[in-house]
Amino acid sequence: MRDVVETWFSLTRPVDRRFYAASGFSLVLFKYAVDCGLVLFPQLYRNLWSDALIHRIHRRVLEHVKLVSEGRA
């Protein structure tokens, strides 16, 4: 695995046709799989971001309400 990463990010290592083709096809398949996953299961991606964002907003609102009700705002 280390050789693969070094070959991808090194400008000095020679690359043969087979490795070049295998790397290209692998990256295309990976991108296709990720894109299909986002299209078929968008709720997983949206929930990852929206739940965290909504939780932060909710916490800030509750802290503000607490400060106002205690007279410290």
C-alpha positions as semicolon CSV with decimal commas, in nm:
position;residue;x (nm);y (nm);z (nm)
1;M;0,000;0,000;0,000
2;R;0,286;0,234;0,081
3;D;0,431;0,179;-0,267
4;V;0,100;0,274;-0,425
5;V;0,076;0,598;-0,228
6;E;0,439;0,684;-0,298
7;T;0,387;0,621;-0,669
8;W;0,074;0,838;-0,675
9;F;0,231;1,135;-0,497
10;S;0,592;1,110;-0,606
11;L;0,711;1,284;-0,919
12;T;1,028;1,079;-0,947
13;R;0,900;0,719;-0,956
14;P;0,843;0,565;-1,298
15;V;0,488;0,447;-1,369
16;D;0,414;0,163;-1,609
17;R;0,098;0,138;-1,819
18;R;-0,061;-0,138;-1,612
19;F;-0,027;0,055;-1,284
20;Y;-0,150;0,374;-1,451
21;A;-0,458;0,200;-1,592
22;A;-0,533;0,012;-1,270
23;S;-0,507;0,332;-1,066
24;G;-0,733;0,520;-1,304
25;F;-0,999;0,250;-1,312
26;S;-0,986;0,212;-0,935
27;L;-1,037;0,583;-0,879
28;V;-1,323;0,592;-1,129
29;L;-1,495;0,300;-0,953
30;F;-1,444;0,463;-0,614
31;K;-1,592;0,792;-0,734
32;Y;-1,883;0,611;-0,897
33;A;-1,953;0,418;-0,575
34;V;-1,948;0,737;-0,366
35;D;-2,173;0,921;-0,612
36;C;-2,419;0,630;-0,623
37;G;-2,422;0,617;-0,246
38;L;-2,503;0,987;-0,224
39;V;-2,780;0,955;-0,483
40;L;-2,934;0,637;-0,343
41;F;-2,897;0,726;0,026
42;P;-2,895;1,108;0,049
43;Q;-3,049;1,103;0,396
44;L;-2,728;0,954;0,539
45;Y;-2,522;1,241;0,402
46;R;-2,774;1,507;0,496
47;N;-2,826;1,368;0,845
48;L;-2,453;1,376;0,909
49;W;-2,444;1,753;0,862
50;S;-2,794;1,861;0,952
51;D;-2,811;1,676;1,285
52;A;-2,489;1,836;1,405
53;L;-2,596;2,180;1,284
54;I;-2,945;2,159;1,434
55;H;-2,799;2,034;1,763
56;R;-2,563;2,335;1,784
57;I;-2,841;2,581;1,704
58;H;-3,074;2,416;1,956
59;R;-2,806;2,431;2,227
60;R;-2,740;2,802;2,160
61;V;-3,112;2,883;2,175
62;L;-3,155;2,693;2,502
63;E;-2,854;2,868;2,658
64;H;-2,991;3,205;2,547
65;V;-3,335;3,125;2,694
66;K;-3,167;3,023;3,019
67;L;-2,971;3,349;3,034
68;V;-3,282;3,557;2,959
69;S;-3,493;3,374;3,215
70;E;-3,224;3,421;3,480
71;G;-3,196;3,792;3,392
72;R;-2,831;3,774;3,288
73;A;-2,885;3,865;2,919
